[in-house]
Amino acid sequence: MSKAVLDINEKPTAGQLVTLSFQHMFAMFGSTILVPQLVGLSPAIALLTSGIATIIFLLITQFKVPAYLGSSFAFITPILIAAGGLDGNGASVNPGNAMIGAMAVGLVYGIVSLLIWKTGYKWLMRLLPPIVVAPVIIVIGLGLAGTAVDMAMNVNGEYSFKHFTAALVTLFAAIIFNVYFKNILSTMPILLGLIVGYIYSAIIGIVDFTPVTQANMFSLPEFLIPGVDYEFKITSTILLAMVPIVIVTISEHIGHQLVLGKVVNRNYIKDPGLHRSLLGDGLGTFVSALIGGPPKTTYGENIGVLAITRVFSVYVIFGAAVLAILFSFLGKAMALVQTIPTAVLGGISILLFGIIASSGLRMLVENNIDFGNSRNMVIASVILVVGIGGAALRFNESFSIEGMALAAIVGVILNLVLPGRDKKDTLLDE
């Protein structure tokens, strides 16, 4: 591993700070604004809360972990379920319900981090082995496949060749940037794919610039405050749609901490500790939901930027967070984001959701999961069919568990009750 250009607590020059902070902001920008676009929330508030959550994370981890927090893709379907879907204008029907669910997720992170602080992390690893987590990740990706394809090629339920070409141009642009570029551009294929797809869409005439012309240069993001913009009412449906997904997101968090630790030559599981990084993630998600932002997660894109630039300074990550906060108040820019055609979002989603599913397969391969073992075969098979098939347990109108949430719960239960569990089969070396 080559030497760091700037280590964790080294201060960059003013020029380095601005340039490198912009690199990190652009690396996370595409994914962070894509999630709210898909679930009918405000891209501006998602960008604002990503900056706030990142600063919270840095504070909780004592400025030792150079990680950026952006919108989590794992919660796309749960948000849609909790919020009752989208209306005719593509806006969330009951976004307040999703925010309540996200707050609950943040609280669960806090409880888990407290337990880790008091008892260590080995129990968590035994509860969430790769044979459970990986199939659930595959369910998340493949469960959204139909949505991505529908967005890419249909307009109001009708097939559109013109729109589908925009989706394909976006898709192949992102692939080219990801595969054929080896410099900093390779860390932001989503943003660059969206830009290329948007330009193509403007050329073929499927972009409506009216919102941009009508928007103010500066404007406040669309805040969602509990008790003001929506009734704060906790229901079992909201909790069961959102909370079980922490099975995946906690594992994702651990994976990112391990990869990041290897990049910067630190052991973040021990110092500042998994309990601190998980608490930072959870508190960032909780505060984000308090003002209307989607759940947060540490971003692999920004880890890629660290690996390429060899600049590990937390000052740069802090600078990126500040830029994101400032950018969210640019009314014209946020209006431009909202004019991105659905087909363009669909094109990039085909790649993203496929990558999510493939990352689950990768986890199975990297952890040498033996599918000659009938126990592993049963657990994976049941999780996949229950999750992708949309199975649901409906006890009454206000109490139901369905889709990936049910698949995650079933996977954990099967892993605990079926005989022959390999105690060494965990995400972390014990």
TORKOL-4160 file (C-alpha; in steps of 0.2 Angstrom, whole numbers, padded with zeros to 4 digits, m for minus):
430
<pt num="1" X="0000" Y="0000" Z="0000"/>
<pt num="2" X="0007" Y="0017" Z="m0005"/>
<pt num="3" X="0010" Y="0031" Z="0007"/>
<pt num="4" X="m0004" Y="0043" Z="0011"/>
<pt num="5" X="m0003" Y="0060" Z="0003"/>
<pt num="6" X="m0012" Y="0067" Z="0018"/>
<pt num="7" X="m0015" Y="0056" Z="0033"/>
<pt num="8" X="m0031" Y="0056" Z="0044"/>
<pt num="9" X="m0028" Y="0071" Z="0054"/>
<pt num="10" X="m0016" Y="0081" Z="0042"/>
<pt num="11" X="m0023" Y="0098" Z="0036"/>
<pt num="12" X="m0023" Y="0101" Z="0017"/>
<pt num="13" X="m0019" Y="0118" Z="0010"/>
<pt num="14" X="m0034" Y="0129" Z="0005"/>
<pt num="15" X="m0033" Y="0124" Z="m0013"/>
<pt num="16" X="m0032" Y="0106" Z="m0009"/>
<pt num="17" X="m0046" Y="0107" Z="0003"/>
<pt num="18" X="m0058" Y="0115" Z="m0010"/>
<pt num="19" X="m0053" Y="0103" Z="m0024"/>
<pt num="20" X="m0053" Y="0087" Z="m0015"/>
<pt num="21" X="m0069" Y="0091" Z="m0005"/>
<pt num="22" X="m0078" Y="0094" Z="m0022"/>
<pt num="23" X="m0071" Y="0077" Z="m0028"/>
<pt num="24" X="m0080" Y="0069" Z="m0013"/>
<pt num="25" X="m0096" Y="0079" Z="m0015"/>
<pt num="26" X="m0097" Y="0074" Z="m0034"/>
<pt num="27" X="m0093" Y="0056" Z="m0030"/>
<pt num="28" X="m0108" Y="0054" Z="m0018"/>
<pt num="29" X="m0119" Y="0066" Z="m0027"/>
<pt num="30" X="m0127" Y="0055" Z="m0040"/>
<pt num="31" X="m0132" Y="0041" Z="m0028"/>
<pt num="32" X="m0138" Y="0053" Z="m0014"/>
<pt num="33" X="m0150" Y="0062" Z="m0025"/>
<pt num="34" X="m0156" Y="0047" Z="m0034"/>
<pt num="35" X="m0163" Y="0038" Z="m0019"/>
<pt num="36" X="m0175" Y="0053" Z="m0015"/>
<pt num="37" X="m0180" Y="0054" Z="m0034"/>
<pt num="38" X="m0185" Y="0036" Z="m0033"/>
<pt num="39" X="m0195" Y="0037" Z="m0017"/>
<pt num="40" X="m0203" Y="0054" Z="m0020"/>
<pt num="41" X="m0193" Y="0064" Z="m0007"/>
<pt num="42" X="m0184" Y="0080" Z="m0010"/>
<pt num="43" X="m0166" Y="0079" Z="m0017"/>
<pt num="44" X="m0162" Y="0095" Z="m0009"/>
<pt num="45" X="m0166" Y="0089" Z="0009"/>
<pt num="46" X="m0157" Y="0072" Z="0005"/>
<pt num="47" X="m0141" Y="0082" Z="0000"/>
<pt num="48" X="m0143" Y="0094" Z="0016"/>
<pt num="49" X="m0145" Y="0079" Z="0027"/>
<pt num="50" X="m0131" Y="0069" Z="0020"/>
<pt num="51" X="m0119" Y="0084" Z="0025"/>
<pt num="52" X="m0126" Y="0085" Z="0042"/>
<pt num="53" X="m0126" Y="0066" Z="0045"/>
<pt num="54" X="m0108" Y="0066" Z="0039"/>
<pt num="55" X="m0103" Y="0079" Z="0052"/>
<pt num="56" X="m0112" Y="0070" Z="0065"/>
<pt num="57" X="m0103" Y="0054" Z="0060"/>
<pt num="58" X="m0086" Y="0063" Z="0061"/>
<pt num="59" X="m0090" Y="0070" Z="0078"/>
<pt num="60" X="m0095" Y="0053" Z="0085"/>
<pt num="61" X="m0080" Y="0044" Z="0078"/>
<pt num="62" X="m0068" Y="0057" Z="0086"/>
<pt num="63" X="m0063" Y="0063" Z="0068"/>
<pt num="64" X="m0054" Y="0046" Z="0066"/>
<pt num="65" X="m0064" Y="0039" Z="0051"/>
<pt num="66" X="m0064" Y="0048" Z="0035"/>
<pt num="67" X="m0081" Y="0041" Z="0029"/>
<pt num="68" X="m0095" Y="0051" Z="0020"/>
<pt num="69" X="m0114" Y="0047" Z="0023"/>
<pt num="70" X="m0126" Y="0047" Z="0009"/>
<pt num="71" X="m0144" Y="0040" Z="0005"/>
<pt num="72" X="m0146" Y="0022" Z="0008"/>
<pt num="73" X="m0152" Y="0011" Z="m0007"/>
<pt num="74" X="m0157" Y="m0003" Z="0005"/>
<pt num="75" X="m0172" Y="0007" Z="0011"/>
<pt num="76" X="m0180" Y="0011" Z="m0006"/>
<pt num="77" X="m0193" Y="m0002" Z="m0006"/>
<pt num="78" X="m0197" Y="m0001" Z="0013"/>
<pt num="79" X="m0199" Y="0018" Z="0011"/>
<pt num="80" X="m0212" Y="0015" Z="m0003"/>
<pt num="81" X="m0221" Y="0003" Z="0008"/>
<pt num="82" X="m0221" Y="0013" Z="0023"/>
<pt num="83" X="m0226" Y="0029" Z="0014"/>
<pt num="84" X="m0240" Y="0021" Z="0004"/>
<pt num="85" X="m0231" Y="0022" Z="m0013"/>
<pt num="86" X="m0231" Y="0037" Z="m0025"/>
<pt num="87" X="m0245" Y="0049" Z="m0031"/>
<pt num="88" X="m0248" Y="0053" Z="m0049"/>
<pt num="89" X="m0235" Y="0067" Z="m0048"/>
<pt num="90" X="m0221" Y="0055" Z="m0042"/>
<pt num="91" X="m0222" Y="0062" Z="m0024"/>
<pt num="92" X="m0222" Y="0051" Z="m0009"/>
<pt num="93" X="m0240" Y="0049" Z="m0003"/>
<pt num="94" X="m0236" Y="0049" Z="0016"/>
<pt num="95" X="m0218" Y="0053" Z="0018"/>
<pt num="96" X="m0220" Y="0056" Z="0036"/>
<pt num="97" X="m0223" Y="0038" Z="0039"/>
<pt num="98" X="m0206" Y="0034" Z="0031"/>
<pt num="99" X="m0198" Y="0047" Z="0042"/>
<pt num="100" X="m0205" Y="0039" Z="0057"/>
<pt num="101" X="m0198" Y="0022" Z="0051"/>
<pt num="102" X="m0181" Y="0030" Z="0048"/>
<pt num="103" X="m0181" Y="0037" Z="0066"/>
<pt num="104" X="m0184" Y="0020" Z="0072"/>
<pt num="105" X="m0170" Y="0013" Z="0062"/>
<pt num="106" X="m0158" Y="0026" Z="0069"/>
<pt num="107" X="m0164" Y="0021" Z="0087"/>
<pt num="108" X="m0161" Y="0002" Z="0083"/>
<pt num="109" X="m0143" Y="0007" Z="0077"/>
<pt num="110" X="m0141" Y="0016" Z="0094"/>
<pt num="111" X="m0147" Y="0001" Z="0104"/>
<pt num="112" X="m0135" Y="m0011" Z="0094"/>
<pt num="113" X="m0120" Y="0001" Z="0096"/>
<pt num="114" X="m0124" Y="0001" Z="0115"/>
<pt num="115" X="m0124" Y="m0018" Z="0116"/>
<pt num="116" X="m0108" Y="m0019" Z="0106"/>
<pt num="117" X="m0100" Y="m0006" Z="0118"/>
<pt num="118" X="m0105" Y="m0017" Z="0133"/>
<pt num="119" X="m0103" Y="m0035" Z="0126"/>
<pt num="120" X="m0092" Y="m0034" Z="0111"/>
<pt num="121" X="m0097" Y="m0038" Z="0093"/>
<pt num="122" X="m0095" Y="m0057" Z="0091"/>
<pt num="123" X="m0114" Y="m0060" Z="0095"/>
<pt num="124" X="m0119" Y="m0048" Z="0081"/>
<pt num="125" X="m0108" Y="m0058" Z="0069"/>
<pt num="126" X="m0115" Y="m0074" Z="0074"/>
<pt num="127" X="m0133" Y="m0067" Z="0071"/>
<pt num="128" X="m0129" Y="m0060" Z="0054"/>
<pt num="129" X="m0118" Y="m0072" Z="0045"/>
<pt num="130" X="m0115" Y="m0070" Z="0026"/>
<pt num="131" X="m0127" Y="m0085" Z="0022"/>
<pt num="132" X="m0141" Y="m0073" Z="0029"/>
<pt num="133" X="m0135" Y="m0056" Z="0024"/>
<pt num="134" X="m0130" Y="m0060" Z="0006"/>
<pt num="135" X="m0146" Y="m0067" Z="0000"/>
<pt num="136" X="m0156" Y="m0052" Z="0007"/>
<pt num="137" X="m0144" Y="m0041" Z="m0002"/>
<pt num="138" X="m0148" Y="m0050" Z="m0018"/>
<pt num="139" X="m0167" Y="m0048" Z="m0014"/>
<pt num="140" X="m0165" Y="m0029" Z="m0012"/>
<pt num="141" X="m0157" Y="m0028" Z="m0030"/>
<pt num="142" X="m0168" Y="m0040" Z="m0039"/>
<pt num="143" X="m0183" Y="m0034" Z="m0030"/>
<pt num="144" X="m0181" Y="m0017" Z="m0038"/>
<pt num="145" X="m0177" Y="m0024" Z="m0056"/>
<pt num="146" X="m0194" Y="m0022" Z="m0062"/>
<pt num="147" X="m0195" Y="m0004" Z="m0056"/>
<pt num="148" X="m0179" Y="0000" Z="m0065"/>
<pt num="149" X="m0185" Y="m0007" Z="m0081"/>
<pt num="150" X="m0202" Y="0001" Z="m0080"/>
<pt num="151" X="m0194" Y="0018" Z="m0077"/>
<pt num="152" X="m0182" Y="0015" Z="m0092"/>
<pt num="153" X="m0194" Y="0011" Z="m0105"/>
<pt num="154" X="m0212" Y="0016" Z="m0100"/>
<pt num="155" X="m0221" Y="0033" Z="m0100"/>
<pt num="156" X="m0238" Y="0033" Z="m0091"/>
<pt num="157" X="m0238" Y="0014" Z="m0093"/>
<pt num="158" X="m0235" Y="0015" Z="m0112"/>
<pt num="159" X="m0219" Y="0009" Z="m0120"/>
<pt num="160" X="m0208" Y="0023" Z="m0127"/>
<pt num="161" X="m0193" Y="0019" Z="m0139"/>
<pt num="162" X="m0187" Y="0037" Z="m0137"/>
<pt num="163" X="m0187" Y="0037" Z="m0118"/>
<pt num="164" X="m0179" Y="0019" Z="m0118"/>
<pt num="165" X="m0164" Y="0026" Z="m0129"/>
<pt num="166" X="m0161" Y="0039" Z="m0116"/>
<pt num="167" X="m0160" Y="0025" Z="m0103"/>
<pt num="168" X="m0148" Y="0015" Z="m0113"/>
<pt num="169" X="m0137" Y="0030" Z="m0117"/>
<pt num="170" X="m0137" Y="0033" Z="m0098"/>
<pt num="171" X="m0133" Y="0015" Z="m0094"/>
<pt num="172" X="m0119" Y="0013" Z="m0106"/>
<pt num="173" X="m0111" Y="0030" Z="m0102"/>
<pt num="174" X="m0110" Y="0024" Z="m0083"/>
<pt num="175" X="m0103" Y="0008" Z="m0088"/>
<pt num="176" X="m0090" Y="0016" Z="m0099"/>
<pt num="177" X="m0085" Y="0028" Z="m0085"/>
<pt num="178" X="m0084" Y="0014" Z="m0072"/>
<pt num="179" X="m0075" Y="0001" Z="m0083"/>
<pt num="180" X="m0063" Y="0011" Z="m0095"/>
<pt num="181" X="m0058" Y="0025" Z="m0084"/>
<pt num="182" X="m0045" Y="0022" Z="m0070"/>
<pt num="183" X="m0043" Y="0039" Z="m0063"/>
<pt num="184" X="m0055" Y="0049" Z="m0052"/>
<pt num="185" X="m0069" Y="0048" Z="m0065"/>
<pt num="186" X="m0071" Y="0030" Z="m0061"/>
<pt num="187" X="m0077" Y="0034" Z="m0044"/>
<pt num="188" X="m0092" Y="0044" Z="m0050"/>
<pt num="189" X="m0100" Y="0034" Z="m0064"/>
<pt num="190" X="m0118" Y="0037" Z="m0058"/>
<pt num="191" X="m0116" Y="0056" Z="m0058"/>
<pt num="192" X="m0107" Y="0056" Z="m0075"/>
<pt num="193" X="m0120" Y="0044" Z="m0082"/>
<pt num="194" X="m0134" Y="0055" Z="m0077"/>
<pt num="195" X="m0125" Y="0070" Z="m0085"/>
<pt num="196" X="m0123" Y="0061" Z="m0101"/>
<pt num="197" X="m0141" Y="0054" Z="m0101"/>
<pt num="198" X="m0147" Y="0071" Z="m0097"/>
<pt num="199" X="m0138" Y="0080" Z="m0111"/>
<pt num="200" X="m0145" Y="0066" Z="m0123"/>
<pt num="201" X="m0162" Y="0068" Z="m0116"/>
<pt num="202" X="m0162" Y="0087" Z="m0119"/>
<pt num="203" X="m0156" Y="0084" Z="m0137"/>
<pt num="204" X="m0171" Y="0073" Z="m0141"/>
<pt num="205" X="m0183" Y="0084" Z="m0132"/>
<pt num="206" X="m0189" Y="0075" Z="m0117"/>
<pt num="207" X="m0183" Y="0087" Z="m0104"/>
<pt num="208" X="m0195" Y="0100" Z="m0097"/>
<pt num="209" X="m0184" Y="0115" Z="m0091"/>
<pt num="210" X="m0199" Y="0125" Z="m0084"/>
<pt num="211" X="m0196" Y="0121" Z="m0066"/>
<pt num="212" X="m0178" Y="0128" Z="m0068"/>
<pt num="213" X="m0184" Y="0144" Z="m0076"/>
<pt num="214" X="m0197" Y="0146" Z="m0062"/>
<pt num="215" X="m0185" Y="0142" Z="m0047"/>
<pt num="216" X="m0177" Y="0155" Z="m0037"/>
<pt num="217" X="m0158" Y="0156" Z="m0037"/>
<pt num="218" X="m0158" Y="0151" Z="m0018"/>
<pt num="219" X="m0172" Y="0142" Z="m0009"/>
<pt num="220" X="m0174" Y="0132" Z="0007"/>
<pt num="221" X="m0175" Y="0113" Z="0005"/>
<pt num="222" X="m0192" Y="0105" Z="0008"/>
<pt num="223" X="m0191" Y="0101" Z="0027"/>
<pt num="224" X="m0203" Y="0088" Z="0035"/>
<pt num="225" X="m0205" Y="0091" Z="0053"/>
<pt num="226" X="m0214" Y="0079" Z="0064"/>
<pt num="227" X="m0230" Y="0086" Z="0072"/>
<pt num="228" X="m0229" Y="0101" Z="0060"/>
<pt num="229" X="m0229" Y="0093" Z="0043"/>
<pt num="230" X="m0236" Y="0076" Z="0048"/>
<pt num="231" X="m0244" Y="0067" Z="0062"/>
<pt num="232" X="m0231" Y="0058" Z="0073"/>
<pt num="233" X="m0240" Y="0041" Z="0074"/>
<pt num="234" X="m0230" Y="0025" Z="0076"/>
<pt num="235" X="m0238" Y="0009" Z="0068"/>
<pt num="236" X="m0233" Y="m0009" Z="0067"/>
<pt num="237" X="m0233" Y="m0008" Z="0048"/>
<pt num="238" X="m0221" Y="0006" Z="0048"/>
<pt num="239" X="m0209" Y="m0002" Z="0060"/>
<pt num="240" X="m0210" Y="m0019" Z="0051"/>
<pt num="241" X="m0207" Y="m0012" Z="0034"/>
<pt num="242" X="m0191" Y="m0002" Z="0039"/>
<pt num="243" X="m0183" Y="m0009" Z="0055"/>
<pt num="244" X="m0179" Y="m0027" Z="0048"/>
<pt num="245" X="m0168" Y="m0020" Z="0035"/>
<pt num="246" X="m0155" Y="m0015" Z="0048"/>
<pt num="247" X="m0150" Y="m0034" Z="0046"/>
<pt num="248" X="m0142" Y="m0029" Z="0029"/>
<pt num="249" X="m0137" Y="m0011" Z="0033"/>
<pt num="250" X="m0127" Y="m0015" Z="0049"/>
<pt num="251" X="m0118" Y="m0028" Z="0039"/>
<pt num="252" X="m0115" Y="m0016" Z="0025"/>
<pt num="253" X="m0108" Y="m0004" Z="0038"/>
<pt num="254" X="m0096" Y="m0017" Z="0045"/>
<pt num="255" X="m0090" Y="m0021" Z="0027"/>
<pt num="256" X="m0087" Y="m0003" Z="0023"/>
<pt num="257" X="m0077" Y="m0001" Z="0040"/>
<pt num="258" X="m0066" Y="m0016" Z="0035"/>
<pt num="259" X="m0063" Y="m0010" Z="0017"/>
<pt num="260" X="m0060" Y="0008" Z="0023"/>
<pt num="261" X="m0048" Y="0002" Z="0037"/>
<pt num="262" X="m0038" Y="m0008" Z="0024"/>
<pt num="263" X="m0037" Y="0008" Z="0013"/>
<pt num="264" X="m0030" Y="0019" Z="0026"/>
<pt num="265" X="m0021" Y="0006" Z="0036"/>
<pt num="266" X="m0031" Y="0007" Z="0052"/>
<pt num="267" X="m0042" Y="m0005" Z="0062"/>
<pt num="268" X="m0059" Y="0004" Z="0064"/>
<pt num="269" X="m0067" Y="m0011" Z="0072"/>
<pt num="270" X="m0056" Y="m0008" Z="0087"/>
<pt num="271" X="m0052" Y="0011" Z="0086"/>
<pt num="272" X="m0063" Y="0021" Z="0088"/>
<pt num="273" X="m0073" Y="0005" Z="0089"/>
<pt num="274" X="m0088" Y="m0002" Z="0079"/>
<pt num="275" X="m0100" Y="0004" Z="0092"/>
<pt num="276" X="m0095" Y="0022" Z="0088"/>
<pt num="277" X="m0095" Y="0021" Z="0070"/>
<pt num="278" X="m0112" Y="0012" Z="0071"/>
<pt num="279" X="m0119" Y="0025" Z="0083"/>
<pt num="280" X="m0113" Y="0039" Z="0071"/>
<pt num="281" X="m0122" Y="0031" Z="0056"/>
<pt num="282" X="m0138" Y="0028" Z="0067"/>
<pt num="283" X="m0138" Y="0046" Z="0074"/>
<pt num="284" X="m0135" Y="0053" Z="0057"/>
<pt num="285" X="m0150" Y="0043" Z="0050"/>
<pt num="286" X="m0161" Y="0049" Z="0065"/>
<pt num="287" X="m0157" Y="0067" Z="0063"/>
<pt num="288" X="m0159" Y="0066" Z="0045"/>
<pt num="289" X="m0177" Y="0059" Z="0047"/>
<pt num="290" X="m0181" Y="0072" Z="0059"/>
<pt num="291" X="m0180" Y="0085" Z="0045"/>
<pt num="292" X="m0186" Y="0075" Z="0031"/>
<pt num="293" X="m0171" Y="0066" Z="0024"/>
<pt num="294" X="m0169" Y="0047" Z="0019"/>
<pt num="295" X="m0159" Y="0035" Z="0030"/>
<pt num="296" X="m0140" Y="0036" Z="0028"/>
<pt num="297" X="m0126" Y="0024" Z="0025"/>
<pt num="298" X="m0107" Y="0026" Z="0023"/>
<pt num="299" X="m0103" Y="0027" Z="0004"/>
<pt num="300" X="m0091" Y="0015" Z="m0005"/>
<pt num="301" X="m0089" Y="0029" Z="m0019"/>
<pt num="302" X="m0080" Y="0040" Z="m0007"/>
<pt num="303" X="m0069" Y="0025" Z="m0001"/>
<pt num="304" X="m0065" Y="0024" Z="m0019"/>
<pt num="305" X="m0059" Y="0042" Z="m0020"/>
<pt num="306" X="m0048" Y="0039" Z="m0004"/>
<pt num="307" X="m0040" Y="0024" Z="m0012"/>
<pt num="308" X="m0036" Y="0034" Z="m0028"/>
<pt num="309" X="m0031" Y="0051" Z="m0021"/>
<pt num="310" X="m0022" Y="0043" Z="m0006"/>
<pt num="311" X="m0029" Y="0059" Z="0004"/>
<pt num="312" X="m0037" Y="0052" Z="0020"/>
<pt num="313" X="m0039" Y="0069" Z="0029"/>
<pt num="314" X="m0055" Y="0070" Z="0038"/>
<pt num="315" X="m0054" Y="0089" Z="0035"/>
<pt num="316" X="m0058" Y="0085" Z="0017"/>
<pt num="317" X="m0073" Y="0074" Z="0021"/>
<pt num="318" X="m0079" Y="0088" Z="0033"/>
<pt num="319" X="m0077" Y="0100" Z="0018"/>
<pt num="320" X="m0087" Y="0089" Z="0007"/>
<pt num="321" X="m0101" Y="0089" Z="0020"/>
<pt num="322" X="m0101" Y="0108" Z="0021"/>
<pt num="323" X="m0102" Y="0109" Z="0002"/>
<pt num="324" X="m0116" Y="0097" Z="0001"/>
<pt num="325" X="m0126" Y="0108" Z="0014"/>
<pt num="326" X="m0122" Y="0124" Z="0004"/>
<pt num="327" X="m0127" Y="0116" Z="m0012"/>
<pt num="328" X="m0144" Y="0110" Z="m0006"/>
<pt num="329" X="m0149" Y="0129" Z="m0004"/>
<pt num="330" X="m0146" Y="0132" Z="m0023"/>
<pt num="331" X="m0164" Y="0133" Z="m0029"/>
<pt num="332" X="m0159" Y="0133" Z="m0048"/>
<pt num="333" X="m0147" Y="0118" Z="m0046"/>
<pt num="334" X="m0160" Y="0108" Z="m0036"/>
<pt num="335" X="m0174" Y="0112" Z="m0049"/>
<pt num="336" X="m0162" Y="0105" Z="m0062"/>
<pt num="337" X="m0160" Y="0089" Z="m0053"/>
<pt num="338" X="m0179" Y="0087" Z="m0053"/>
<pt num="339" X="m0180" Y="0089" Z="m0071"/>
<pt num="340" X="m0170" Y="0073" Z="m0074"/>
<pt num="341" X="m0181" Y="0062" Z="m0085"/>
<pt num="342" X="m0188" Y="0046" Z="m0077"/>
<pt num="343" X="m0180" Y="0036" Z="m0091"/>
<pt num="344" X="m0163" Y="0043" Z="m0086"/>
<pt num="345" X="m0166" Y="0038" Z="m0068"/>
<pt num="346" X="m0171" Y="0021" Z="m0075"/>
<pt num="347" X="m0156" Y="0018" Z="m0085"/>
<pt num="348" X="m0144" Y="0021" Z="m0070"/>
<pt num="349" X="m0155" Y="0011" Z="m0059"/>
<pt num="350" X="m0153" Y="m0004" Z="m0070"/>
<pt num="351" X="m0134" Y="m0004" Z="m0067"/>
<pt num="352" X="m0136" Y="0001" Z="m0048"/>
<pt num="353" X="m0149" Y="m0012" Z="m0043"/>
<pt num="354" X="m0139" Y="m0025" Z="m0053"/>
<pt num="355" X="m0123" Y="m0020" Z="m0044"/>
<pt num="356" X="m0133" Y="m0022" Z="m0027"/>
<pt num="357" X="m0138" Y="m0040" Z="m0032"/>
<pt num="358" X="m0121" Y="m0044" Z="m0038"/>
<pt num="359" X="m0113" Y="m0038" Z="m0022"/>
<pt num="360" X="m0123" Y="m0051" Z="m0013"/>
<pt num="361" X="m0117" Y="m0064" Z="m0024"/>
<pt num="362" X="m0099" Y="m0058" Z="m0022"/>
<pt num="363" X="m0101" Y="m0059" Z="m0003"/>
<pt num="364" X="m0106" Y="m0078" Z="m0005"/>
<pt num="365" X="m0091" Y="m0081" Z="m0015"/>
<pt num="366" X="m0078" Y="m0071" Z="m0005"/>
<pt num="367" X="m0084" Y="m0080" Z="0011"/>
<pt num="368" X="m0083" Y="m0097" Z="0002"/>
<pt num="369" X="m0101" Y="m0102" Z="0006"/>
<pt num="370" X="m0103" Y="m0120" Z="0002"/>
<pt num="371" X="m0119" Y="m0124" Z="m0007"/>
<pt num="372" X="m0116" Y="m0142" Z="m0006"/>
<pt num="373" X="m0122" Y="m0140" Z="0012"/>
<pt num="374" X="m0140" Y="m0142" Z="0012"/>
<pt num="375" X="m0142" Y="m0130" Z="0026"/>
<pt num="376" X="m0135" Y="m0116" Z="0016"/>
<pt num="377" X="m0145" Y="m0120" Z="0001"/>
<pt num="378" X="m0161" Y="m0120" Z="0011"/>
<pt num="379" X="m0158" Y="m0103" Z="0020"/>
<pt num="380" X="m0153" Y="m0095" Z="0004"/>
<pt num="381" X="m0167" Y="m0102" Z="m0006"/>
<pt num="382" X="m0181" Y="m0097" Z="0006"/>
<pt num="383" X="m0174" Y="m0080" Z="0008"/>
<pt num="384" X="m0173" Y="m0077" Z="m0011"/>
<pt num="385" X="m0191" Y="m0083" Z="m0015"/>
<pt num="386" X="m0199" Y="m0075" Z="0000"/>
<pt num="387" X="m0191" Y="m0059" Z="m0004"/>
<pt num="388" X="m0192" Y="m0058" Z="m0023"/>
<pt num="389" X="m0209" Y="m0066" Z="m0023"/>
<pt num="390" X="m0216" Y="m0053" Z="m0012"/>
<pt num="391" X="m0223" Y="m0065" Z="0002"/>
<pt num="392" X="m0232" Y="m0057" Z="0016"/>
<pt num="393" X="m0239" Y="m0061" Z="0033"/>
<pt num="394" X="m0254" Y="m0050" Z="0036"/>
<pt num="395" X="m0262" Y="m0052" Z="0053"/>
<pt num="396" X="m0274" Y="m0038" Z="0051"/>
<pt num="397" X="m0275" Y="m0021" Z="0041"/>
<pt num="398" X="m0263" Y="m0013" Z="0052"/>
<pt num="399" X="m0250" Y="m0027" Z="0055"/>
<pt num="400" X="m0241" Y="m0035" Z="0041"/>
<pt num="401" X="m0223" Y="m0041" Z="0037"/>
<pt num="402" X="m0219" Y="m0042" Z="0018"/>
<pt num="403" X="m0206" Y="m0043" Z="0005"/>
<pt num="404" X="m0187" Y="m0041" Z="0010"/>
<pt num="405" X="m0192" Y="m0037" Z="0028"/>
<pt num="406" X="m0200" Y="m0054" Z="0030"/>
<pt num="407" X="m0186" Y="m0062" Z="0020"/>
<pt num="408" X="m0173" Y="m0055" Z="0032"/>
<pt num="409" X="m0182" Y="m0061" Z="0048"/>
<pt num="410" X="m0185" Y="m0078" Z="0041"/>
<pt num="411" X="m0167" Y="m0079" Z="0036"/>
<pt num="412" X="m0161" Y="m0075" Z="0054"/>
<pt num="413" X="m0173" Y="m0087" Z="0061"/>
<pt num="414" X="m0168" Y="m0101" Z="0050"/>
<pt num="415" X="m0150" Y="m0098" Z="0053"/>
<pt num="416" X="m0153" Y="m0099" Z="0072"/>
<pt num="417" X="m0164" Y="m0115" Z="0072"/>
<pt num="418" X="m0157" Y="m0126" Z="0059"/>
<pt num="419" X="m0143" Y="m0138" Z="0065"/>
<pt num="420" X="m0125" Y="m0138" Z="0058"/>
<pt num="421" X="m0122" Y="m0119" Z="0060"/>
<pt num="422" X="m0103" Y="m0115" Z="0057"/>
<pt num="423" X="m0098" Y="m0104" Z="0071"/>
<pt num="424" X="m0083" Y="m0097" Z="0061"/>
<pt num="425" X="m0095" Y="m0092" Z="0047"/>
<pt num="426" X="m0095" Y="m0073" Z="0051"/>
<pt num="427" X="m0091" Y="m0057" Z="0042"/>
<pt num="428" X="m0077" Y="m0053" Z="0054"/>
<pt num="429" X="m0062" Y="m0064" Z="0059"/>
<pt num="430" X="m0064" Y="m0068" Z="0077"/>
